[in-house]
Amino acid sequence: MTVYWDPKSKGYRYDFQHLGRRHTSPRGFPLKSEAQEAEAHRKRDLRRQAAGLDPIYAAESPTFHA
């Protein structure tokens, strides 16, 4: 786990690398356990996407409008 206290956001944040990309928490969490849960959830989602079990998030995929 790579959870640390960030004095700027006054909360705990996670920061890790997966397949050459860096992933950080979008905000600070008030409790360390919340940051650890969010990090574990994000890692699980990334592993499932890499295995082809989950589709890529809609925000990350391109959209085409008529």
Secondary structure, 3 states (H helix, E strand, C coil): CCEEEECCCCEEEEEEEECCEEEECCCCECCHHHHHHHHHHHHHHHHHHHHCCCCCCCCCCCCCCC
